[in-house]
Amino acid sequence: MRRFPIRPVNVRFAQNLSQGLTIRLESDTLEELRSRARRQGIGPTTLACMWIVDRLRRELD
């Protein structure tokens, strides 16, 4: 078995650059969002974020 020297290293982590947003949805709207997200294999928050970012980018064009 080959051995490698072990030595301490300095590690720096970037700050979390994202921020949170809370929105309220009616029950049927939230259930539809969850259903669509489930079909894509992602979470509803991820899907909502993707939609918002996509819409903002399209409106910039």
PQR file with spaces between the fields and no chain letter, atoms N, CA, C, O and H, PARSE charges and radii, in Angstrom:
ATOM       1  N    MET     1       0.852   -1.186    0.000 -0.4000 1.5000
ATOM       2  CA   MET     1       0.000    0.000    0.000 -0.0000 2.0000
ATOM       3  C    MET     1       0.891    1.240    0.000  0.5500 1.7000
ATOM       4  O    MET     1       1.819    1.352    0.801 -0.5500 1.4000
ATOM       5  N    ARG     2       0.605    2.136   -0.876 -0.4000 1.5000
ATOM       6  CA   ARG     2       1.386    3.365   -0.993 -0.0000 2.0000
ATOM       7  C    ARG     2       0.900    4.395    0.022  0.5500 1.7000
ATOM       8  O    ARG     2      -0.305    4.579    0.196 -0.5500 1.4000
ATOM       9  H    ARG     2      -0.149    2.046   -1.527  0.4000 1.0000
ATOM      10  N    ARG     3       1.807    5.044    0.672 -0.4000 1.5000
ATOM      11  CA   ARG     3       1.448    6.054    1.672 -0.0000 2.0000
ATOM      12  C    ARG     3       1.788    7.443    1.148  0.5500 1.7000
ATOM      13  O    ARG     3       2.811    7.652    0.497 -0.5500 1.4000
ATOM      14  H    ARG     3       2.786    4.894    0.531  0.4000 1.0000
ATOM      15  N    PHE     4       0.914    8.366    1.447 -0.4000 1.5000
ATOM      16  CA   PHE     4       1.113    9.756    1.048 -0.0000 2.0000
ATOM      17  C    PHE     4       1.261   10.603    2.303  0.5500 1.7000
ATOM      18  O    PHE     4       0.616   10.334    3.316 -0.5500 1.4000
ATOM      19  H    PHE     4       0.083    8.196    1.976  0.4000 1.0000
ATOM      20  N    PRO     5       2.094   11.608    2.243 -0.5600 1.5000
ATOM      21  CA   PRO     5       2.239   12.463    3.428  0.2800 2.0000
ATOM      22  C    PRO     5       0.939   13.219    3.707  0.5500 1.7000
ATOM      23  O    PRO     5       0.254   13.664    2.786 -0.5500 1.4000
ATOM      24  N    ILE     6       0.624   13.350    4.951 -0.4000 1.5000
ATOM      25  CA   ILE     6      -0.572   14.094    5.356 -0.0000 2.0000
ATOM      26  C    ILE     6      -0.112   15.406    5.950  0.5500 1.7000
ATOM      27  O    ILE     6       0.724   15.441    6.853 -0.5500 1.4000
ATOM      28  H    ILE     6       1.180   12.988    5.699  0.4000 1.0000
ATOM      29  N    ARG     7      -0.666   16.478    5.431 -0.4000 1.5000
ATOM      30  CA   ARG     7      -0.300   17.799    5.942 -0.0000 2.0000
ATOM      31  C    ARG     7      -1.539   18.683    5.957  0.5500 1.7000
ATOM      32  O    ARG     7      -2.437   18.503    5.133 -0.5500 1.4000
ATOM      33  H    ARG     7      -1.344   16.449    4.697  0.4000 1.0000
ATOM      34  N    PRO     8      -1.598   19.623    6.869 -0.5600 1.5000
ATOM      35  CA   PRO     8      -2.761   20.513    6.944  0.2800 2.0000
ATOM      36  C    PRO     8      -2.807   21.446    5.735  0.5500 1.7000
ATOM      37  O    PRO     8      -1.776   21.836    5.188 -0.5500 1.4000
ATOM      38  N    VAL     9      -4.018   21.789    5.340 -0.4000 1.5000
ATOM      39  CA   VAL     9      -4.217   22.740    4.243 -0.0000 2.0000
ATOM      40  C    VAL     9      -5.222   23.790    4.685  0.5500 1.7000
ATOM      41  O    VAL     9      -6.053   23.536    5.556 -0.5500 1.4000
ATOM      42  H    VAL     9      -4.856   21.472    5.784  0.4000 1.0000
ATOM      43  N    ASN    10      -5.145   24.954    4.091 -0.4000 1.5000
ATOM      44  CA   ASN    10      -6.124   26.006    4.349 -0.0000 2.0000
ATOM      45  C    ASN    10      -7.266   25.855    3.353  0.5500 1.7000
ATOM      46  O    ASN    10      -7.039   25.740    2.148 -0.5500 1.4000
ATOM      47  H    ASN    10      -4.470   25.160    3.383  0.4000 1.0000
ATOM      48  N    VAL    11      -8.478   25.855    3.856 -0.4000 1.5000
ATOM      49  CA   VAL    11      -9.661   25.707    3.017 -0.0000 2.0000
ATOM      50  C    VAL    11     -10.523   26.940    3.182  0.5500 1.7000
ATOM      51  O    VAL    11     -10.792   27.371    4.303 -0.5500 1.4000
ATOM      52  H    VAL    11      -8.662   25.948    4.834  0.4000 1.0000
ATOM      53  N    ARG    12     -10.961   27.513    2.063 -0.4000 1.5000
ATOM      54  CA   ARG    12     -11.864   28.666    2.105 -0.0000 2.0000
ATOM      55  C    ARG    12     -13.148   28.294    1.386  0.5500 1.7000
ATOM      56  O    ARG    12     -13.114   27.678    0.320 -0.5500 1.4000
ATOM      57  H    ARG    12     -10.742   27.163    1.152  0.4000 1.0000
ATOM      58  N    PHE    13     -14.273   28.665    1.962 -0.4000 1.5000
ATOM      59  CA   PHE    13     -15.574   28.395    1.370 -0.0000 2.0000
ATOM      60  C    PHE    13     -16.219   29.712    0.974  0.5500 1.7000
ATOM      61  O    PHE    13     -16.143   30.697    1.707 -0.5500 1.4000
ATOM      62  H    PHE    13     -14.301   29.165    2.828  0.4000 1.0000
ATOM      63  N    ALA    14     -16.850   29.720   -0.185 -0.4000 1.5000
ATOM      64  CA   ALA    14     -17.569   30.911   -0.631 -0.0000 2.0000
ATOM      65  C    ALA    14     -18.844   31.063    0.195  0.5500 1.7000
ATOM      66  O    ALA    14     -19.416   30.081    0.667 -0.5500 1.4000
ATOM      67  H    ALA    14     -16.911   28.920   -0.781  0.4000 1.0000
ATOM      68  N    GLN    15     -19.264   32.282    0.354 -0.4000 1.5000
ATOM      69  CA   GLN    15     -20.525   32.544    1.039 -0.0000 2.0000
ATOM      70  C    GLN    15     -21.677   32.084    0.161  0.5500 1.7000
ATOM      71  O    GLN    15     -21.561   32.028   -1.063 -0.5500 1.4000
ATOM      72  H    GLN    15     -18.799   33.080   -0.030  0.4000 1.0000
ATOM      73  N    ASN    16     -22.790   31.754    0.805 -0.4000 1.5000
ATOM      74  CA   ASN    16     -23.994   31.418    0.059 -0.0000 2.0000
ATOM      75  C    ASN    16     -24.510   32.710   -0.571  0.5500 1.7000
ATOM      76  O    ASN    16     -24.899   33.638    0.138 -0.5500 1.4000
ATOM      77  H    ASN    16     -22.884   31.800    1.800  0.4000 1.0000
ATOM      78  N    LEU    17     -24.513   32.770   -1.885 -0.4000 1.5000
ATOM      79  CA   LEU    17     -24.884   33.998   -2.577 -0.0000 2.0000
ATOM      80  C    LEU    17     -26.379   34.106   -2.846  0.5500 1.7000
ATOM      81  O    LEU    17     -26.846   35.146   -3.311 -0.5500 1.4000
ATOM      82  H    LEU    17     -24.197   32.016   -2.462  0.4000 1.0000
ATOM      83  N    SER    18     -27.133   33.054   -2.563 -0.4000 1.5000
ATOM      84  CA   SER    18     -28.566   33.109   -2.824 -0.0000 2.0000
ATOM      85  C    SER    18     -29.310   33.595   -1.580  0.5500 1.7000
ATOM      86  O    SER    18     -28.803   33.519   -0.461 -0.5500 1.4000
ATOM      87  H    SER    18     -26.753   32.210   -2.185  0.4000 1.0000
ATOM      88  N    GLN    19     -30.507   34.088   -1.805 -0.4000 1.5000
ATOM      89  CA   GLN    19     -31.362   34.558   -0.722 -0.0000 2.0000
ATOM      90  C    GLN    19     -32.716   33.886   -0.859  0.5500 1.7000
ATOM      91  O    GLN    19     -33.078   33.416   -1.938 -0.5500 1.4000
ATOM      92  H    GLN    19     -30.919   34.150   -2.714  0.4000 1.0000
ATOM      93  N    GLY    20     -33.451   33.843    0.219 -0.4000 1.5000
ATOM      94  CA   GLY    20     -34.750   33.185    0.225 -0.0000 2.0000
ATOM      95  C    GLY    20     -35.886   34.127   -0.133  0.5500 1.7000
ATOM      96  O    GLY    20     -35.774   35.346   -0.005 -0.5500 1.4000
ATOM      97  H    GLY    20     -33.156   34.224    1.095  0.4000 1.0000
ATOM      98  N    LEU    21     -36.984   33.530   -0.587 -0.4000 1.5000
ATOM      99  CA   LEU    21     -38.205   34.257   -0.916 -0.0000 2.0000
ATOM     100  C    LEU    21     -39.375   33.384   -0.482  0.5500 1.7000
ATOM     101  O    LEU    21     -39.423   32.199   -0.809 -0.5500 1.4000
ATOM     102  H    LEU    21     -37.075   32.539   -0.691  0.4000 1.0000
ATOM     103  N    THR    22     -40.299   33.954    0.239 -0.4000 1.5000
ATOM     104  CA   THR    22     -41.481   33.217    0.671 -0.0000 2.0000
ATOM     105  C    THR    22     -42.686   33.710   -0.108  0.5500 1.7000
ATOM     106  O    THR    22     -42.942   34.912   -0.179 -0.5500 1.4000
ATOM     107  H    THR    22     -40.261   34.917    0.505  0.4000 1.0000
ATOM     108  N    ILE    23     -43.429   32.772   -0.694 -0.4000 1.5000
ATOM     109  CA   ILE    23     -44.660   33.137   -1.403 -0.0000 2.0000
ATOM     110  C    ILE    23     -45.801   32.253   -0.907  0.5500 1.7000
ATOM     111  O    ILE    23     -45.579   31.126   -0.464 -0.5500 1.4000
ATOM     112  H    ILE    23     -43.221   31.795   -0.636  0.4000 1.0000
ATOM     113  N    ARG    24     -46.999   32.768   -0.983 -0.4000 1.5000
ATOM     114  CA   ARG    24     -48.177   32.007   -0.586 -0.0000 2.0000
ATOM     115  C    ARG    24     -48.947   31.618   -1.839  0.5500 1.7000
ATOM     116  O    ARG    24     -49.191   32.443   -2.719 -0.5500 1.4000
ATOM     117  H    ARG    24     -47.179   33.683   -1.343  0.4000 1.0000
ATOM     118  N    LEU    25     -49.323   30.349   -1.903 -0.4000 1.5000
ATOM     119  CA   LEU    25     -50.093   29.834   -3.032 -0.0000 2.0000
ATOM     120  C    LEU    25     -51.354   29.168   -2.508  0.5500 1.7000
ATOM     121  O    LEU    25     -51.367   28.628   -1.401 -0.5500 1.4000
ATOM     122  H    LEU    25     -49.124   29.679   -1.189  0.4000 1.0000
ATOM     123  N    GLU    26     -52.404   29.210   -3.301 -0.4000 1.5000
ATOM     124  CA   GLU    26     -53.613   28.485   -2.934 -0.0000 2.0000
ATOM     125  C    GLU    26     -53.314   26.991   -3.002  0.5500 1.7000
ATOM     126  O    GLU    26     -52.410   26.564   -3.720 -0.5500 1.4000
ATOM     127  H    GLU    26     -52.393   29.648   -4.199  0.4000 1.0000
ATOM     128  N    SER    27     -54.069   26.210   -2.260 -0.4000 1.5000
ATOM     129  CA   SER    27     -53.807   24.775   -2.143 -0.0000 2.0000
ATOM     130  C    SER    27     -53.765   24.067   -3.485  0.5500 1.7000
ATOM     131  O    SER    27     -52.876   23.251   -3.730 -0.5500 1.4000
ATOM     132  H    SER    27     -54.803   26.558   -1.677  0.4000 1.0000
ATOM     133  N    ASP    28     -54.729   24.374   -4.364 -0.4000 1.5000
ATOM     134  CA   ASP    28     -54.754   23.689   -5.659 -0.0000 2.0000
ATOM     135  C    ASP    28     -53.563   24.085   -6.534  0.5500 1.7000
ATOM     136  O    ASP    28     -53.049   23.262   -7.292 -0.5500 1.4000
ATOM     137  H    ASP    28     -55.451   25.036   -4.165  0.4000 1.0000
ATOM     138  N    THR    29     -53.131   25.328   -6.432 -0.4000 1.5000
ATOM     139  CA   THR    29     -51.963   25.784   -7.192 -0.0000 2.0000
ATOM     140  C    THR    29     -50.704   25.092   -6.689  0.5500 1.7000
ATOM     141  O    THR    29     -49.876   24.651   -7.487 -0.5500 1.4000
ATOM     142  H    THR    29     -53.549   25.996   -5.817  0.4000 1.0000
ATOM     143  N    LEU    30     -50.557   24.994   -5.386 -0.4000 1.5000
ATOM     144  CA   LEU    30     -49.398   24.331   -4.804 -0.0000 2.0000
ATOM     145  C    LEU    30     -49.381   22.848   -5.166  0.5500 1.7000
ATOM     146  O    LEU    30     -48.325   22.292   -5.465 -0.5500 1.4000
ATOM     147  H    LEU    30     -51.229   25.351   -4.739  0.4000 1.0000
ATOM     148  N    GLU    31     -50.539   22.215   -5.140 -0.4000 1.5000
ATOM     149  CA   GLU    31     -50.604   20.796   -5.495 -0.0000 2.0000
ATOM     150  C    GLU    31     -50.226   20.576   -6.958  0.5500 1.7000
ATOM     151  O    GLU    31     -49.553   19.597   -7.282 -0.5500 1.4000
ATOM     152  H    GLU    31     -51.397   22.667   -4.898  0.4000 1.0000
ATOM     153  N    GLU    32     -50.648   21.470   -7.834 -0.4000 1.5000
ATOM     154  CA   GLU    32     -50.268   21.367   -9.247 -0.0000 2.0000
ATOM     155  C    GLU    32     -48.761   21.557   -9.417  0.5500 1.7000
ATOM     156  O    GLU    32     -48.127   20.845  -10.196 -0.5500 1.4000
ATOM     157  H    GLU    32     -51.194   22.265   -7.571  0.4000 1.0000
ATOM     158  N    LEU    33     -48.199   22.504   -8.698 -0.4000 1.5000
ATOM     159  CA   LEU    33     -46.754   22.719   -8.741 -0.0000 2.0000
ATOM     160  C    LEU    33     -46.019   21.467   -8.263  0.5500 1.7000
ATOM     161  O    LEU    33     -45.051   21.035   -8.890 -0.5500 1.4000
ATOM     162  H    LEU    33     -48.714   23.083   -8.066  0.4000 1.0000
ATOM     163  N    ARG    34     -46.476   20.891   -7.166 -0.4000 1.5000
ATOM     164  CA   ARG    34     -45.852   19.666   -6.647 -0.0000 2.0000
ATOM     165  C    ARG    34     -45.951   18.519   -7.647  0.5500 1.7000
ATOM     166  O    ARG    34     -44.997   17.765   -7.839 -0.5500 1.4000
ATOM     167  H    ARG    34     -47.262   21.241   -6.657  0.4000 1.0000
ATOM     168  N    SER    35     -47.109   18.396   -8.277 -0.4000 1.5000
ATOM     169  CA   SER    35     -47.321   17.329   -9.254 -0.0000 2.0000
ATOM     170  C    SER    35     -46.381   17.468  -10.447  0.5500 1.7000
ATOM     171  O    SER    35     -45.768   16.491  -10.877 -0.5500 1.4000
ATOM     172  H    SER    35     -47.884   19.008   -8.121  0.4000 1.0000
ATOM     173  N    ARG    36     -46.270   18.669  -10.973 -0.4000 1.5000
ATOM     174  CA   ARG    36     -45.383   18.902  -12.124 -0.0000 2.0000
ATOM     175  C    ARG    36     -43.925   18.676  -11.748  0.5500 1.7000
ATOM     176  O    ARG    36     -43.158   18.105  -12.523 -0.5500 1.4000
ATOM     177  H    ARG    36     -46.768   19.463  -10.624  0.4000 1.0000
ATOM     178  N    ALA    37     -43.551   19.120  -10.569 -0.4000 1.5000
ATOM     179  CA   ALA    37     -42.175   18.929  -10.110 -0.0000 2.0000
ATOM     180  C    ALA    37     -41.870   17.439   -9.943  0.5500 1.7000
ATOM     181  O    ALA    37     -40.800   16.972  -10.333 -0.5500 1.4000
ATOM     182  H    ALA    37     -44.174   19.584   -9.940  0.4000 1.0000
ATOM     183  N    ARG    38     -42.800   16.707   -9.370 -0.4000 1.5000
ATOM     184  CA   ARG    38     -42.617   15.272   -9.158 -0.0000 2.0000
ATOM     185  C    ARG    38     -42.399   14.549  -10.488  0.5500 1.7000
ATOM     186  O    ARG    38     -41.553   13.660  -10.584 -0.5500 1.4000
ATOM     187  H    ARG    38     -43.669   17.086   -9.053  0.4000 1.0000
ATOM     188  N    ARG    39     -43.166   14.933  -11.514 -0.4000 1.5000
ATOM     189  CA   ARG    39     -43.013   14.310  -12.841 -0.0000 2.0000
ATOM     190  C    ARG    39     -41.633   14.569  -13.427  0.5500 1.7000
ATOM     191  O    ARG    39     -41.127   13.769  -14.214 -0.5500 1.4000
ATOM     192  H    ARG    39     -43.853   15.655  -11.436  0.4000 1.0000
ATOM     193  N    GLN    40     -41.022   15.689  -13.045 -0.4000 1.5000
ATOM     194  CA   GLN    40     -39.688   16.020  -13.549 -0.0000 2.0000
ATOM     195  C    GLN    40     -38.577   15.512  -12.629  0.5500 1.7000
ATOM     196  O    GLN    40     -37.394   15.639  -12.944 -0.5500 1.4000
ATOM     197  H    GLN    40     -41.432   16.339  -12.406  0.4000 1.0000
ATOM     198  N    GLY    41     -38.965   14.943  -11.507 -0.4000 1.5000
ATOM     199  CA   GLY    41     -37.980   14.398  -10.577 -0.0000 2.0000
ATOM     200  C    GLY    41     -37.238   15.453   -9.776  0.5500 1.7000
ATOM     201  O    GLY    41     -36.102   15.238   -9.353 -0.5500 1.4000
ATOM     202  H    GLY    41     -39.926   14.840  -11.252  0.4000 1.0000
ATOM     203  N    ILE    42     -37.888   16.604   -9.567 -0.4000 1.5000
ATOM     204  CA   ILE    42     -37.277   17.685   -8.793 -0.0000 2.0000
ATOM     205  C    ILE    42     -38.268   18.161   -7.740  0.5500 1.7000
ATOM     206  O    ILE    42     -39.435   17.767   -7.758 -0.5500 1.4000
ATOM     207  H    ILE    42     -38.810   16.780   -9.910  0.4000 1.0000
ATOM     208  N    GLY    43     -37.819   18.987   -6.846 -0.4000 1.5000
ATOM     209  CA   GLY    43     -38.691   19.526   -5.815 -0.0000 2.0000
ATOM     210  C    GLY    43     -39.487   20.720   -6.331  0.5500 1.7000
ATOM     211  O    GLY    43     -39.079   21.359   -7.300 -0.5500 1.4000
ATOM     212  H    GLY    43     -36.871   19.307   -6.831  0.4000 1.0000
ATOM     213  N    PRO    44     -40.606   21.025   -5.700 -0.5600 1.5000
ATOM     214  CA   PRO    44     -41.430   22.147   -6.144  0.2800 2.0000
ATOM     215  C    PRO    44     -40.727   23.496   -6.019  0.5500 1.7000
ATOM     216  O    PRO    44     -40.948   24.388   -6.838 -0.5500 1.4000
ATOM     217  N    THR    45     -39.891   23.649   -5.012 -0.4000 1.5000
ATOM     218  CA   THR    45     -39.154   24.905   -4.867 -0.0000 2.0000
ATOM     219  C    THR    45     -38.178   25.087   -6.018  0.5500 1.7000
ATOM     220  O    THR    45     -38.033   26.189   -6.547 -0.5500 1.4000
ATOM     221  H    THR    45     -39.712   22.924   -4.346  0.4000 1.0000
ATOM     222  N    THR    46     -37.511   24.012   -6.402 -0.4000 1.5000
ATOM     223  CA   THR    46     -36.575   24.067   -7.527 -0.0000 2.0000
ATOM     224  C    THR    46     -37.303   24.423   -8.809  0.5500 1.7000
ATOM     225  O    THR    46     -36.827   25.256   -9.581 -0.5500 1.4000
ATOM     226  H    THR    46     -37.629   23.117   -5.971  0.4000 1.0000
ATOM     227  N    LEU    47     -38.451   23.803   -9.044 -0.4000 1.5000
ATOM     228  CA   LEU    47     -39.222   24.087  -10.254 -0.0000 2.0000
ATOM     229  C    LEU    47     -39.684   25.538  -10.277  0.5500 1.7000
ATOM     230  O    LEU    47     -39.568   26.208  -11.303 -0.5500 1.4000
ATOM     231  H    LEU    47     -38.837   23.126   -8.417  0.4000 1.0000
ATOM     232  N    ALA    48     -40.203   26.028   -9.166 -0.4000 1.5000
ATOM     233  CA   ALA    48     -40.655   27.419   -9.102 -0.0000 2.0000
ATOM     234  C    ALA    48     -39.494   28.372   -9.363  0.5500 1.7000
ATOM     235  O    ALA    48     -39.653   29.362  -10.077 -0.5500 1.4000
ATOM     236  H    ALA    48     -40.297   25.484   -8.332  0.4000 1.0000
ATOM     237  N    CYS    49     -38.345   28.083   -8.798 -0.4000 1.5000
ATOM     238  CA   CYS    49     -37.161   28.918   -9.014 -0.0000 2.0000
ATOM     239  C    CYS    49     -36.762   28.905  -10.487  0.5500 1.7000
ATOM     240  O    CYS    49     -36.445   29.950  -11.054 -0.5500 1.4000
ATOM     241  H    CYS    49     -38.216   27.279   -8.219  0.4000 1.0000
ATOM     242  N    MET    50     -36.778   27.729  -11.104 -0.4000 1.5000
ATOM     243  CA   MET    50     -36.435   27.625  -12.527 -0.0000 2.0000
ATOM     244  C    MET    50     -37.387   28.468  -13.370  0.5500 1.7000
ATOM     245  O    MET    50     -36.953   29.169  -14.284 -0.5500 1.4000
ATOM     246  H    MET    50     -37.036   26.880  -10.643  0.4000 1.0000
ATOM     247  N    TRP    51     -38.681   28.402  -13.064 -0.4000 1.5000
ATOM     248  CA   TRP    51     -39.670   29.172  -13.822 -0.0000 2.0000
ATOM     249  C    TRP    51     -39.445   30.672  -13.660  0.5500 1.7000
ATOM     250  O    TRP    51     -39.497   31.419  -14.637 -0.5500 1.4000
ATOM     251  H    TRP    51     -39.033   27.832  -12.321  0.4000 1.0000
ATOM     252  N    ILE    52     -39.197   31.108  -12.442 -0.4000 1.5000
ATOM     253  CA   ILE    52     -38.993   32.538  -12.188 -0.0000 2.0000
ATOM     254  C    ILE    52     -37.757   33.042  -12.920  0.5500 1.7000
ATOM     255  O    ILE    52     -37.804   34.079  -13.581 -0.5500 1.4000
ATOM     256  H    ILE    52     -39.154   30.502  -11.648  0.4000 1.0000
ATOM     257  N    VAL    53     -36.660   32.319  -12.804 -0.4000 1.5000
ATOM     258  CA   VAL    53     -35.418   32.728  -13.475 -0.0000 2.0000
ATOM     259  C    VAL    53     -35.611   32.741  -14.985  0.5500 1.7000
ATOM     260  O    VAL    53     -35.157   33.665  -15.660 -0.5500 1.4000
ATOM     261  H    VAL    53     -36.622   31.476  -12.267  0.4000 1.0000
ATOM     262  N    ASP    54     -36.283   31.720  -15.523 -0.4000 1.5000
ATOM     263  CA   ASP    54     -36.537   31.656  -16.964 -0.0000 2.0000
ATOM     264  C    ASP    54     -37.355   32.860  -17.427  0.5500 1.7000
ATOM     265  O    ASP    54     -37.037   33.479  -18.443 -0.5500 1.4000
ATOM     266  H    ASP    54     -36.652   30.969  -14.975  0.4000 1.0000
ATOM     267  N    ARG    55     -38.387   33.184  -16.694 -0.4000 1.5000
ATOM     268  CA   ARG    55     -39.250   34.315  -17.062 -0.0000 2.0000
ATOM     269  C    ARG    55     -38.487   35.634  -17.017  0.5500 1.7000
ATOM     270  O    ARG    55     -38.616   36.460  -17.921 -0.5500 1.4000
ATOM     271  H    ARG    55     -38.645   32.682  -15.869  0.4000 1.0000
ATOM     272  N    LEU    56     -37.703   35.829  -15.982 -0.4000 1.5000
ATOM     273  CA   LEU    56     -36.923   37.062  -15.869 -0.0000 2.0000
ATOM     274  C    LEU    56     -35.922   37.188  -17.014  0.5500 1.7000
ATOM     275  O    LEU    56     -35.746   38.271  -17.570 -0.5500 1.4000
ATOM     276  H    LEU    56     -37.598   35.159  -15.248  0.4000 1.0000
ATOM     277  N    ARG    57     -35.271   36.087  -17.364 -0.4000 1.5000
ATOM     278  CA   ARG    57     -34.305   36.122  -18.472 -0.0000 2.0000
ATOM     279  C    ARG    57     -34.994   36.415  -19.801  0.5500 1.7000
ATOM     280  O    ARG    57     -34.476   37.178  -20.616 -0.5500 1.4000
ATOM     281  H    ARG    57     -35.415   35.207  -16.912  0.4000 1.0000
ATOM     282  N    ARG    58     -36.168   35.808  -20.022 -0.4000 1.5000
ATOM     283  CA   ARG    58     -36.892   36.052  -21.281 -0.0000 2.0000
ATOM     284  C    ARG    58     -37.331   37.503  -21.396  0.5500 1.7000
ATOM     285  O    ARG    58     -37.321   38.072  -22.487 -0.5500 1.4000
ATOM     286  H    ARG    58     -36.590   35.188  -19.360  0.4000 1.0000
ATOM     287  N    GLU    59     -37.711   38.096  -20.294 -0.4000 1.5000
ATOM     288  CA   GLU    59     -38.157   39.486  -20.341 -0.0000 2.0000
ATOM     289  C    GLU    59     -37.000   40.451  -20.546  0.5500 1.7000
ATOM     290  O    GLU    59     -37.214   41.584  -20.976 -0.5500 1.4000
ATOM     291  H    GLU    59     -37.719   37.634  -19.407  0.4000 1.0000
ATOM     292  N    LEU    60     -35.778   40.024  -20.247 -0.4000 1.5000
ATOM     293  CA   LEU    60     -34.613   40.865  -20.498 -0.0000 2.0000
ATOM     294  C    LEU    60     -34.243   40.892  -21.980  0.5500 1.7000
ATOM     295  O    LEU    60     -33.630   41.846  -22.458 -0.5500 1.4000
ATOM     296  H    LEU    60     -35.604   39.103  -19.898  0.4000 1.0000
ATOM     297  N    ASP    61     -34.620   39.842  -22.697 -0.4000 1.5000
ATOM     298  CA   ASP    61     -34.290   39.761  -24.132 -0.0000 2.0000
ATOM     299  C    ASP    61     -35.170   40.649  -24.975  0.5500 1.7000
ATOM     300  O    ASP    61     -35.016   40.691  -26.196 -0.5500 1.4000
ATOM     301  H    ASP    61     -35.118   39.066  -22.308  0.4000 1.0000
